[in-house]
Amino acid sequence: MNLTHIDDNNRPKMVDVSGKNETHRIAVASGKITMSKEAYDAIIGNIVKKGPVLQTAVIAAIMGTKKTSELIPMCHPLLLSGINCDIEELPQTNSFKLFVTAKLNGQTGVEMEALTGVSVGLLTIYDMVKAIDKSMIISDIQLESKSGGKSGDFKR
């Protein structure tokens, strides 16, 4: 197996994408946070002391998506053209599912950006509600789909 982030001397490197063509790229990632009924109801009722949880999580997800290259060592800084976040309420399991879509016209994909956005958004929910429920579970962070680029399209 040829690892792209290792040079001939087994040292880490950032992949050179300068020779790649720009293509339209989209990645969608998702993740879930499950909590107690009390915490879920506090979020839905907008009575969490730290403020509007879901709105803040969306802002955090956008910020996390934009800051990915500062957090993941081998990620390229990207000129994102769009970020969209959706939160699905799952009352039957006292959960929220966060989706982040990242887009750009560029030489490398946006999968890590979408995944990082989901992670930061879910961590923000945890941070804002931990006074009510420290046993919340963040799970199922995954790439849902990607399009564009040499490796082709992917859909879960």
KAURPE-V257812 format. One record per residue. SS is DSSP state (alpha for helix, beta for strand, coil for the rest). OMEGA is omega as a letter, one per 20 degrees, with the letter a starting at -180 (NA if undefined). D_FIRST is the distance of its C-alpha to the first C-alpha in Angstrom with 2 decimals. Layout:
# KAURPE-V257812
SS/OMEGA/D_FIRST
SS/OMEGA/D_FIRST
This chain:
# KAURPE-V257812
coil/r/0.00
coil/r/3.81
coil/a/6.32
coil/a/9.53
coil/r/11.96
beta/r/11.36
coil/a/13.16
coil/r/13.20
coil/r/15.32
coil/r/13.19
coil/r/15.78
beta/r/15.58
coil/r/16.42
coil/a/17.42
coil/r/15.87
coil/a/18.55
coil/a/19.64
coil/a/22.84
coil/a/22.00
coil/r/21.30
coil/r/24.24
coil/r/25.98
beta/r/26.01
beta/a/27.75
beta/r/25.43
beta/r/26.45
beta/r/24.88
beta/r/26.81
beta/r/26.14
beta/r/28.45
beta/a/29.40
beta/r/32.45
beta/a/34.94
beta/a/37.40
coil/r/40.59
coil/r/44.11
alpha/r/46.68
alpha/r/48.61
alpha/r/45.76
alpha/a/44.93
alpha/r/48.62
alpha/r/48.99
alpha/a/46.24
alpha/a/47.72
coil/r/51.19
coil/a/50.12
coil/r/51.82
coil/a/49.08
coil/a/50.65
coil/r/47.75
coil/a/48.26
coil/a/46.74
alpha/a/43.46
alpha/r/41.82
alpha/r/42.82
alpha/r/41.55
alpha/r/38.21
alpha/r/37.81
alpha/r/38.61
alpha/r/36.18
alpha/r/33.38
alpha/r/34.12
alpha/r/34.20
alpha/r/30.90
alpha/a/29.25
alpha/a/30.72
coil/a/29.75
alpha/a/26.04
alpha/r/24.95
alpha/a/27.35
alpha/a/25.82
coil/a/22.02
coil/a/21.08
coil/r/18.44
coil/r/20.32
coil/r/22.32
coil/a/26.07
coil/r/26.93
coil/a/30.23
coil/r/30.45
coil/r/33.01
beta/r/33.67
beta/r/33.10
beta/r/34.75
beta/r/35.14
beta/r/36.71
beta/r/37.76
beta/r/38.58
beta/a/41.22
beta/a/40.74
alpha/a/44.11
alpha/r/43.71
alpha/a/41.02
coil/a/42.19
beta/r/38.92
beta/r/37.78
beta/a/34.67
beta/r/33.55
beta/r/31.80
beta/r/30.60
beta/r/29.98
beta/a/28.72
beta/r/29.16
beta/r/28.79
beta/a/28.70
beta/a/25.89
coil/r/22.67
coil/a/20.43
coil/a/20.62
coil/a/22.95
alpha/a/21.20
alpha/r/21.20
alpha/r/24.80
alpha/r/25.93
alpha/r/24.33
alpha/r/25.89
alpha/r/29.17
alpha/a/29.30
alpha/a/28.65
alpha/r/31.35
alpha/r/33.77
alpha/r/33.55
alpha/r/33.88
alpha/r/36.96
alpha/r/38.51
alpha/a/37.97
alpha/a/39.54
alpha/a/42.52
alpha/a/43.33
coil/r/42.49
coil/r/46.21
coil/a/46.81
coil/r/43.79
coil/a/41.39
coil/r/39.73
coil/a/38.02
beta/r/34.53
beta/a/31.84
beta/r/29.33
beta/r/27.13
beta/a/25.66
beta/r/23.37
beta/r/22.40
beta/a/24.94
beta/r/24.03
beta/r/22.70
beta/a/23.69
coil/r/23.18
coil/a/20.38
coil/a/17.86
coil/r/15.81
coil/a/19.16
coil/r/21.32
beta/r/20.83
beta/a/23.74
coil/NA/23.91
